């Protein structure tokens, strides 16, 4: 957990929140507006900083508590997709041929 007395800067807090989006420290550093050529190094260093690492762990725990879906739910959904009725997704309609609606039954 975060060390007591150690406050995160606004950029560090933004990094922590952005890190949870895709678990990429480089992308999180870029989205948190860190500058430089070595954003991968910046991201790695931020994750090694104890208050930042503690905040990331806390945010991940909060997110895990909010998630109520289980692997069984995911499996049920995939089975429903695989065995679903295709006619509910698409509609095959057969209309008149190109000659049927023209004057004298000529091609329109």
N, C-alpha and C positions, 0 to 999 in steps of 0.2 A: 504494500500500500504506500501511498504518498507519505513522505516524511513530514512530521509536524513542524510548523513554522516555515516551511518552504512553499511559497506561492508560485504558481505558474504565471508566466506572462501571457498576454492575450494571444500572441503568436503560438506559444507552446500549447495553449488550450485548443486553439484552432487545429494545430497539427494532430493532437490527440483525437479530436472528433473526425478529422479527415482521414486519419489512419484506419478508422473502423469501416470506411466506405469500401475499400478494396484491399486492405491489409498490405499496402505498398508504401514503404516509408519514403521512397523517392517521390511518388505522386502526391503523397500527403504533404511533403515539404514544399513542393511546387504550388499546390493549392492553398497552402497556408502562407504563401507569399514570401517564402525564403528565397534569397537570390544567390547566384553563384553557379559555377560550372559543375561542381561536385555535389549535386543535391542528394545523390545516393549516400555520400559520406555524411552530409548534414543530417539526413534522416536516421542513419545508423547511430550517430552520436546522440541525437535526441532520444532515441529508444534506450540508450545506455544510461541516460540521466535518470536517477532514481525517482524524482517526483513525476517526471513525464511517464516513465514506465508504470509507476503506481496508478497514475490517472488513467492510462490506457487499460490496465487490468480492471480498474473499477468500472469504466465505461463498458468493457466487454461483459463483465458480470451483470450489469444492469440490463444490457441488451439480451443476454441469455435468459434472464428472468422474465423479460417481456415476451419472448418467443414461446408460443404454445404449440407449435407444430412438431410432430414427431416423425420419425422415419416411416412408421406405419401409415401415417397420413399421406406422405409423399408417395409411397408404394400404391396405396389405394387410388390416388389420383392418376398415376401412370397406367394402372390396370384399367381404369375407367376410360382413359383416352384410347388405349390400345383396343378395347373391346366395344367402343362406342358405336352408335348407329351413324354411319356416314351420311345418310340421307338427311340427318338433322343439320349437317354442316353445309351441304350443297344441294342445289335443286336442278335436276335435269328436266328441262321442259322441251317437248317436241311440238313445234308449231307447224303451220302450213309450209309447203315448199314454195320456192320463189315464183312459181307460175300461178299459184292458186288465187292470189289476191289482185292480180292485174286485170285490166279490161280485156275481155275476150280470152282470159286466162293466158295472156302474153306475159313474158318476162318484164318485170318492172324496172 
